[in-house]
Amino acid sequence: MAAPLRIQSDWAQALRKDEGEAWLSCHPPGKPSLYGSLTCQGIGLDGIPEVTASEGFIVNEISKKSIHISCPKESTSSKFLAPYTTFSRIHTKSITCLDISSGGGLGVSSSTDGTMKIWQASNGELRRVLEGHVFDVNCCRFFPSGLVVLSGGMDAQLKIWSAEDASCVVTFKGHKGGILDTAIVDRGRNVVSGSRDGTARLWDCGRSACLGVLADCGSSINGVAVGAADNSINLGSPEQMPSEREVGTEAKMLLLAREDKKLQCLGLQSRQPVFLFIGSDAFNCCTFLSGFLLLAGTQDGNIYQLDVRSPRAPVQIIHRSGAPVLSLLSFRDGFIASQGDGSCFIVQQDLDYVIELTGADCDPVYKVQAQDEIRPG
């Protein structure tokens, strides 16, 4: 992958005033970094600043909320996007997880301030506070209906909430350690959880019951993902007849991002192994791109792209910095990734540049979500 470009986190504000400046840099792997600056030469009649770059960098295009910059020496370019809105009053501390409802109307987020809240996605207005977990909430997501929320906490409990009245309608107990990630199977009759206790479990939402331990790894499960498997992939057969309470588990794969540097894939219904891949460091997150392609991110900054049909050697390894990869999301014909150094970027097959989502100033970006029309099912 091309050398990453970095820019001052508040570049859009800095370049709005005459002679305003913002720094930028290019970081080719194994070579010295290149440093430069952008300077505002004035504001056009359309409100768009006229910006020049210092030697070694070129401004290709600029608008009020984006700037496309290239570094010809390293044959790399990035389009930096400034946030079009920021909600700073929902939480008082780091936001550890968030999701957007399928209709795009609501957001849910959890924070190290100990709260989990539902808010209006258009303006950040608080709608509901979801109270009931003891200690921090690690993960939260909407069911496909957009009316119900699933959460997992350090209290080893999974909870289902009504987004309409904030009532907790179901509590699942069974894990012996904090729940670190969840996945929803199909429309949400079943859900999957991954925990610090080293197990992944399948749950029946209608009866608030555990349908089984899908995997017992002996190592913390940091991330889980469920995806439909391509017909060419052998998922194996279940040793026992699946419960009639299992709905939508057939022809699905379960991916587990593990603390012990292993990425594990198994048949969701069969519980049979598909592959076990050993990476460079602890795996923090994972996602499916298709019925056979997947991504997984590690603590030392690697993003592995693997093909389930031949998983021994990665299709590619993307490494932009040594900061932990914290979130991965399938997006259009590519993906969005976020890291512990505040970088958040979009890679798309049809673009010869990376799109950088700016605004975070070195603070970790723990989670990325996309609005309904561009969100994977």
N, C-alpha and C positions, 0 to 999 in steps of 0.2 A: 504494500500500500504506500501511496505517496507520502512524503514528509508532511507531518501535520503543521498547520499554521495556527497561531494563537493571537488573540487580540485583547486589548483592555476591556474588562467586562462591561463598563459603562460607556463604550465608544460612541453610542448614538447620542447620548447627552453631551459628551465632551466635544463632539464635532459639530454641535449645533451653534456654537458661538464662533465669531470671527477669530481667526488665529488659534482656535482650540486645537489641542493635540491629543492623540491617543497612540499608545505603543502597539507594535505588532512584532511577531517573531516567527521564525521557521525552524523546525527541529528535525533535520535529516538524521536518520539513525546512523550512529557510528561516526558522525562528523560534527564539527562545532556548529552551534546554533547561530542563526543569522538574526540580527536585531534591527528594527527600523521603526519609523513613526509615520503617522498620518497627520496632515495639517489641513484645517478648514481655511480656504481662501476667500470665503464669503458665502452668503446664502442666496440661492437663485430665487426668481419671482415665484416659482412653484413651491418654495419652502424647502427645496432639497439642497443640502450643502454642496459646494464645489470642493472636492477633496483631492489633494495630491499626496503621493507616497514618496518616502525617501528612497535613496538608491537601492536597487535590488528587488523592489516591490512595485507592482503596477495595480492601480485601481481600474478594474474593467467596467464596473457598473455600480451605480449607487441610487438608492431610493431613501425615503424617510426612515424605513425600518430594516433595510438590508444593504450590505456592501459586499461586492465580489472582488476579491483580491488574488493576485497570482504572484508567485516567486519564480521567474523564468529559469534561474540558475538550477533550481531543484525540480523544474517541470511540475509544479504543484499549484493548485488553486483551491480556494474555499469561498463559499458564500456564507457570510455571517448574518444571522437574523437576530434583531433585537426583539424582546418580548413586546407583544402589542397590549398586554395588560398584566398586572402583577397584583396578587392578593396577599397583602402582608398582615392582615388582621385576623385571619382564621385561626392561626396557631401562634404561640409565643416562642416555640423552640423548633428544632429540626423536624422536617416532615419526613417520616420514614417510609410511608406508602401512600398511594392515591389511586383512584380509578374514576372514570367518567361513565355515566349510565349510557345504555345503548341508544337512547334518544338524544343524548348529548346535553340534556337539561340539568342534570345534577352531578356533583362531584362528591366523593367521600375520601377522607384522608385521616391518617393517624400520625401522631407526633410524639416526640420524647417529652413533651409537656404532659403526657399521660392521657391525652384526650383523643377521641375519634369523633369526627364531625361530618355532617352532610351539609352541602352548600350549593347555592345556585351557580352553575358553571358560567353564566353570562356576566355576573357582577360580583361573585364571591360572597353574596349575602348568606348569612348563616341560617340554615333551616332546622337542623336537628342536632342534638348532642347525644351520642350513643354511649350510655354508661352501664357498666356491668362487669367488665374485665377487671381483675386485680393485676396490678403492675402494667407494664407497657403493652400496647397493641402493636404487633409486628407487621401484620398484613391485613388488608381489607380490599374487597372487590364487590362489584354489583353482580347479581345474577342477570342472565340475559333479559329478563323482564324489565330491569331497571327500577323495580319497586322493592327489591329485597337485597340486603347486604350480607356478605359472609366475612367474618373476621377471625383472626387467630392471634393468641396472645402469649406472653411469657408465663401466664398462669396455666399453660398446657390445655387451655380450653378453646374450642371452636364455637362460635356463636352465629346465629342467623337473626337478622334484625329486619323489622319493617321500616322502610325509608319514609313511610307516610306518618307513622306516629312514634317512631323510635323505640318501639317495644321489642324486647328480645324474645323471639318466638321459639327458638330451639337452642339448647346448649349441648354440645357433644363432649363427653369426658372419656378418657382412655389413654391419652398420651401421658408419658411420665416426664416430659420436658417441654420447654417452650415451643410453640408452633411458629415456624419460620416462613412457610409459604403454603399457598393453597391453589387448587385448580378446580374448575367446575366442569363436570362431564355433561356434554350436550345441553339440554334445556335446564338442567340443575336438579334432577331427581337424586343424583349422586354427586358427591364432592370428594376431592382427594386432599389430604394434608401431609406435609412433611415437617418433621420435628427434630429438635436437638437430641431427642432420645434415640435417634438413628432409625426410626421407623417411618414408613409412609402408609397411611391408612385410607380405606375407602369407607364412606359413610352414606347411610340412607337418610335423606332429609325428612321424609315423611314419617319415619318411625324413630327419629333421633338415635339411631343405632349404628354401631360399627359393623360393616359387612365383612371386614377382614383386614389383616395386616398384609399389604401388598409387597413390602420389602422390609427386611431388618438388616441394616448395613453395619451396625456397630460404629457408625460415624454420623455426625450431625448432617441432616439433609437441609441445605440452605435454599434450594430452589426446586420447584416441581413444574412440569409442563405436561399437558395431555394433547395428543394430536392424532388425527386420522392417518392410518398407515396406507401407503401405496400397496396395490395388490401383489407386487413382487416380493414383499417382505414377509418372511415366515415368522409369525408371532407365537407359534406353538399352540398346544391344546391344553385346556385346564385339566388338572388332575381330578378335580371334583366338579360335579354339575354346578354351574353358577346359580346363586340364589335368584329367584324370580324378582327380587327387589333390586337387582342390578339392572340398570336401564341405560343403554347406550354405551356399554363398555366394549362391545365386540368391535374388532378391526381398529382398535385404538392402541397407541403406544403411550407409555408413561416414561418420562425422562426425569432423572434425579440428579441434581447438582450437589455433590458431596464434599464435605470438609476434608476428607482424606485424599484429595486430588483425583477422585474418580468420578466419571460421568457414567451413569448406569441407565440402560434402556431396557424395558421389559414390556411384554404384552399386558395391557391393562386387565383384560378378562382372564387371560391364561396364567398370569403371574410368572410366565416363563422368560428366561433371559434372552434378550436380543443381542446386546453387546455390552462390554465394559471397557471404557476408554480411560487411560491414565494420562493426566495433564501435567502441567508444570507447577501447579500450586492448587490450593483449595478452589473448587468451583463454587461461585456465588449465585449464578443465575443461568437459566437456559430457556430456549424457546424453539418451536418448530417453525420453519419457513415454508415447508411443503410436506407432502406425504413421505418424503425420504431425506430432505435436507433439514439440518438443525444448526443452531448456534448455542455456544456455551461460553461464559466469561469467567475468568479466574482472578484470584486475589493479586497476582503480579501483572495484571494488565493485558493478558492475552484473550483474544476472542477466537475461538476455534469454530470453523465451519466444517461439519462432518456430513458424510453421506451414509445413511443407515445401511445401505446395500453393501458398502465396503468401508467400514468405519476404522480400519486399522491406521490408515494415514489420513490426516485432515485434508479436505479440499483446499483450504487455506487457513493461515493463522494471521490475524490482524493484530498488530501491536502498535499503538500510538503513544503510549506512555506507560510507566510502571505503576500507575495508580490502579487500584482495584476496579474491575468491571462490576458494576452494581445492578444494572438493569439492561435487559435486551427485549426488544419488541419488533415483531415482524411488521413491516410497513411498506405498502405498495409492492414494488418488485425488489425491495431491499430490507433495510432494518434501521432502527434507532437504537443507539447505545448510550449509556451514561457511566461516568467514572467518578472515583473518589476525589479527583482534583478539580471537580466542577465542570469538566467538559461533557458536552452532550451533543451528539452528532448523528446525522442521517447519511446513510450510504445507499444510493440507488443505482441499479445497473445501467440505466440510460443516461446518467449524468457523469461527466468526466471530472466533476469536482465534488467535494464533500460539503454538506450543509451543516453549519455549526449553529446550535441554539445557544445564544450568549445570555449573560445576565447573572449567572452564578459566579461569584468571585472566590474561587478556590474552595468553596464549601462543597462537600459531596452531594451529587445528585443521586438520590437513593432509588428513584422510580420514575419511569416514563410511561405515559399513556397517550393515546391518540383519540381524537374525537370520532364519533360514530361512523361517518362516511368513509373514513380511511382506517377504521379499526378492524383487525382480523376477527373472524367469527369465533 
